Amino acid sequence: MMADKNRNRAVVLALLLPVGVTALLMALQVIEPRPCVAILLAIAVAGLGLWRRRRDGIQPLPPVDPRPSAVPAELLECLPDPVILLNNRREILASNRAARETLGVGPVDSDLALSLRHPVVLAAAESVAQGAPNFSEEVTLPSPVPRTFCVFAAGLAKSASGQPTQIVLVFRDETNVKRAEQSRADFVANSSHELRSPLSAIIGFIETLLGPASEDDEARIRFLTLMQGEAYRMARLVDDLMSLSRVEINEHIPPRVVVDMAALVDEAACTLAPRAEKKQMTMEVDCQPALPCVVGDPDQLTQVVHNLVDNAVKYGRPQTRIRILARSIDRLPGTNQPGVSIAVADEGEGIPSIHLPRLTERFYRVDEGRSRRLGGTGLGLAIVKHIVNRHRGRLTIESVLGRGSTFTIFLPAVKQQAPEPATETGTDRDDVIKA
């Protein structure tokens, strides 16, 4: 109340003082009456305006803060790319959902090095904090699947000395572009190497049919049959390479569809049972009751089971059995998360232990001649490995010479049984890859 009275007195004195000075100057005839009247009218209008503002409760506008405000949290959350806001001590001030989910960024006020230990990312923050205008460089971060980002760093809210008090880091995902380039290069290299043999064979058969065997009907039928087999092999190889490229490009994107693994395993076993019957093999499916679902791509998971069972049919001995066991496990290897294991066991010749670490490499074959005779391309297990990696799972291989081999995949179990409204366009079932 006392402050309001003092303020009112100051306003009155501010109005009366120029009025008194103007009246004194008019009395002394220092200035003309007309300018005096104009001055008094201006003072009256200004005083009326102040009185109205006081009466209506309108306060003067606050002074503008010259310092830029912090980036709003709502704006960060709307950005699709991972964004991190730091202070000049490299402490996290804010981060958006993409940064927390994709990069695993820690809580506010923690040091950036506790979340991202990559030297290029830390160097970007340090460089901008020391006055560099901006920073841009490509990095590859390992978690959980290697992904390539282009890191942009810039300073915000500069102090009076010109040094930034806040630093923004933006991570633009370049994984798809890099993997597409690598897939194209691998496709050219692998196809040119693997297609050379069947093409040479077909050319030789054609030259023979055009020359010495041109009138030999028996030789012509035999050579045409061999050419047909080599052509089918090339077609399978191209399909396998294309399927592997698609899997590798999307390997860093986790699927989001809930899949019933028990039904998927039963369906795959029924599909491949006729192939096993040709070798007089029996197929036993043992699924644990109430098997948990997994979050995955149903087409790709079907492809995994098909590849493993098809390998068991190819390399198992005739008149033996193939066992498919689906079990719920309390803890996935290397984690504390519950999951599901799918094991495919055959009774074949077994695989020497020296070959086990390399079985998932492209075109690696334990017995190259036997694999080609059976129609294999050497890509089936490579595709299995990449699909399992995309599902954040794991593949293990056990084998005993003379007794057979067991291939087991481990997949994380779904936490909630309600499916998410998402649509996966995985590998088409016609593109099943044969190892």
N, C-alpha and C positions, 0 to 999 in steps of 0.2 A: 504493500500500500504506500509506504513512504517513498519507494522508488518511483511509483506512478506519479505521485504529487511532485516530486523533484523534476520528473520528465516533463510534466505539464508546465511547470514554471519556466523550464528552459525554452519550451516552444513559445510561450507568451513573450519572454524577453527577446527571443530571436526575431519575433514579429514587430514588437514595439520599438526596438532599437533603430531599425532602418526608417520606421515611420517618424520617429522623433528627429533623426538626422535630416530627413527630407523637409520636415516642417521648419526646422531651424534655417536651412539653406534658403527656403522660400521667404522667410521673414527678413533675412539679411539681403534678399534680392541678388543672391549669388547665381541662381539658376532661374530659368523662365518657368512660369506656372504650368504650362502645358506638359513639359517633360516630367514635372513633379507629379502631376495627376497620373500620368502613365506609370510612373514608378510605384505610386500608392496602389493603383489598381492591380499591378503585378504582384505586389506584396499581399494584397487581399485575396487574390486567387490562390496563391501558394498556401496561405494560412487556411483558407477554406478546405483545400485538398488535404492538408495535414489533419484538420479537425475531423473530416469524414473518415479518413483511414483509422484514426483513433476510435471513432464511434463504431465503425463496422468491425473492428478487431483485426484489421489487415496489418500484418507485420511486414517489415521490409524483408526482401528476399535474402537468404543466407549467402555469404560469399562463396564463390566457386572454388572448390579444392583443386589446385593445379595438378595434384598427383593423380595418376590413373588408378581406378579402383581395381580390385582383384577380379579375375575372370569368374563370372557366375558359375556356380556348380551346375545349374540347369543347362547352361550352354555346353559344358564339358560332356555331360551325359548324352547330349543329342549327337555328338560327333561319332561317326562310325570308326575312325582310326583311333588307336591308343594315344592318349594325351596325358602328359605328366607336367604338373606345375611345381617348380622348386624355388627355394630362396637361394641367395648367393652363398649359403653354407652347404648347399647340396641336400637340404632337407626337403622332404615331400610336403607340399602345401595342399595339393589336391590332385586327384586322378579320376578319370572316367571309368565306366564299367568295362569298356574294351581293354583298357590297360590292366585292370585288375584280373580279368578273366584270361586274357591272352598272354600277358607278360608276368602275371603273378605279383603285381606291385603291392608293396606292404602298406601299413597304415600311415596316417598323417603324422608328421614330425619325425618319422624314421629316416635314416640316411638312405640315399638312392642305392648305395653299394650293397645294402642288405637285400635288395630285391633284384637288381641287375648288376652283375659283376663283370659285364663285358667291358674291356678297356676302352673301346671306341665310344660307347655311351657315356662312360665317366669322363673321358677326355672332352666330349662335346659340352658337357655341363661346365667343366673347369674352364674351357676356352672362352665360353660366353661370359662366365662370371668374371673373368679377368679383362673383359672389355671388347672381345671380338664381336663384330656385328652379327654374325650368324655362323652356322655350322651345318654341313650336309655331307653324309657319307653312308655307304651301304654296309650293313652288318647282318650276320647270321646268328640267330639266337637258338639255343638248343632245346628249349622246353615247350611242351613235352615231345613234339616232333620238330626237327629243325625247320625254321622258317626264316625267310630273307626279308629284311625291312630296310627302307631308306629313312635314316634318322635326320630330322630337321631340328635344330636348336636355335633359339633367338632370345634376346633379352627384353624384359618388360619392366615398367615402373622404374625408370632410371632415377638415381639420386641426384643431388645438386652437383656432385663431382662428375657426373656422366656415367658412373658405374651402374649396371643393372641390379636392382634389388630382387627381381623375380626372373626366372628362366622357364621357358616353355619348351618341352620336348614333344615332338610329333613323330609317330612311327607309321610310315606308309607301307602296307604289306605288298611286297613284290614277289611273293612266293610263286603265285600262278605263272607269272611271266617268266621267271627263271626256270621253273620246272618244265614249262612248255618248250623253252629253248633247249634245255638239256634232253628232253624226250625226243625232240626232232633230231638232235645230233646222235643220240643213242640208236634211234630207229634206223637212221642211214647206215651207221657203222655196223650194227648187228645184222640188219637185213642183207647188206652187201656181203657180209662174211658167211652167213648161214645159207643164203640162197645160191651161193656159187656152186655148191656140190650138186643139188638137184638140177640146176640149170645145165651144168656140164653133162650130167647123165642124160637129160632129155635131148640135148643137142647131139650127143653121140648116138642115141637111138634113132633119131631122125636121119642122120647121115647113113646109118646102117640100112634103114628102110628104103632110103632113096638109092642105095648102092647094091651091095651084095644080096640083101634080103628082099629086094623089090618084088621077086616072083615067088618067094617062099611064104606060103600062107601060114604055116605053123609058127615060123619066126616072127611074122608080122603080128600075130595075135599075142605072142609072148612079149614082144617089145612094146606093143600098145598097152598091155596090162601094166608093165613096169612104168611106162610114161604116165599112165593114169595115177599110179601110186605116188610118183614123185610130184605130180601136179597137186594132188591132195595134200601132200606134205607141205608144199610151198604155201598153199592156201591156209593150212592150219598155222603155219609159222607167222604169216602176216596177221592173221586174226589174233594170235597170242601176243605179238608185239604191240598191236593197237590196244588190246585190252590192258596190257601192262602199263602202257603210256597213260591211259585214262586213270588207272588206279594210282599211279605215282603223282599225277598232277593234283589229285584231290586228297592225297594222303594226309595233309595237314588239317583237313576240315573234318571234325568228328561228326558221325551221323547222329540223327535225333529221332529215329523211328524205333518203337518198341517191337521186338521180334520174339516170337515163341520158338525157342530153339528145339523143344521136343517135337513139335509139328514139323519143323524144317528138317530135322534129322530123319524122321520117318519118311517124309516125302522123297528125300534124296536116296534113301535106301531102296524104296520101291522103284525109283527111276532106274537105278543101276543094277537091280537084281537080275534082270534078263542077261546082262553082260556077264555077271558072275556065273550064271547057270550054264553058259557055253563052256566054261572050264570046270563044270561040276563042282563049283564052290558054293558053300552055304554062307549066308549073311545073317549074323545075329545082332539085333539092336537091343540094347539095355539102357533105357532112360529112367532115371530116378523119378519117382512120383513127385508131382508139384515142383517140377524143375523151374527155377527162376527165369524170368525173361531177361534179355539183354537189350541195350540200346545199340542199334546197328542198321546196316543196309541189308535188307533181306536178300536181294539179288547177289550181292557180293558174298554174304555168308553162305548162301546156297552154293556158290561157285567154290568156296573153300572146301566145304564138305564133299562136293562132287570130285574135286581134284584129289583129295586124300583117299577117298574110296576107290576112285578110278586107278590110282597108283597101286592100291592094295590088290585090285583085280589083276592088273598087268604083271606085277612082280611077285605075287603070291603063287605058290605051287598049286597045280590042279588038285581037285578033290580035297582041298583044305577049307578052313573057315576064315571069315573076316568078322571081326568083332568091332562094334561101334558102341562105346560107353559114354553116356552123358551124365555128369554128376554136378551137384552143387558143392562148392568149396567155401570154407569160411574165410580164407585169405588167399588172394592172388600172389604169385611169386613176386617178391620184392615190394609188396604193398600190404596195407592192412584192410584193403577193401574186399568184400565178398565177391564171388564170381561163379562162373560156370566153366567146366572143363569138358571138352569133346575129344575123345581119344579114338583113333582108328588103328587097329592092330591087324597085321597079316601074319601068315606063316610061310614066309618066303625064305630066300637064301640068307637074308640079312645083309647089312652094310658094314664094311670095315670101319672101325672107329676113326681112322685117319681121314675119311671122307666126310664125316658128319658135319664138321664146322662149315663146309663149303657147299652143302647141298642146296642152299637157298640162293646161290649165285646164279646169274643168268648163264644159261647154256652149259652149266656144269653137269656132267654125267659120270656116274661111277663106271659104267660099261657103255661106251658111246655106240658101239655097234648094236648091242642088244636094245638099247633105248630107241634107236632109229628103226630097228626092225619092228618094234612094238608100236611105232607111231608117235613117239614122244618128241617134244621140241626142246626140252630142257628149261622151260619157263614156268612150269606149273607151280613148283615150290617157291619160286621168286614171287609169283603173284600172291600165293598164300601168305608169304611173309609181309608183303606190303599191305594187304587187306587187313591182316591182324594188327599191324602197326597203326593203321587208320582207326581201328576200333580200340586203340590203347590196350591191346592185349599182348599175348606172348605165345610163341611157338617153340615146343621142345621136341627133340627127336631122340629116341632110344632104339638101339638095335643090337641083336645078338646073332653072331654068325651061325647059320644052320637052324635057327629057330624063328627068325622073323624080325619085324620092325614095328614100332609104335610111334605114331605122330599125334601129338596132343596140342590142342589150342586152348588157351585160357582167355576168357573174356569177362569184363566187369559186369556184374549183375545190375539190373535196373533198380534204382532206389524207390521209385514210385511206379505202380503198375498202370496208372492212367497214361495212355499214349499222348504224345504231343501232336498238335496239329501241324505236321510237317510232311512233306512228300520227298522221298528219295528217288532219284533216277540213277540207280547203280548200273552195273554191267548187265547187259541182257543175257538171259539164260542160254540163248543160242551161242553165246561166246564162251562157253565153258572151256577152260584151258586144260589140256591134258599134259601131264608131266612126262 
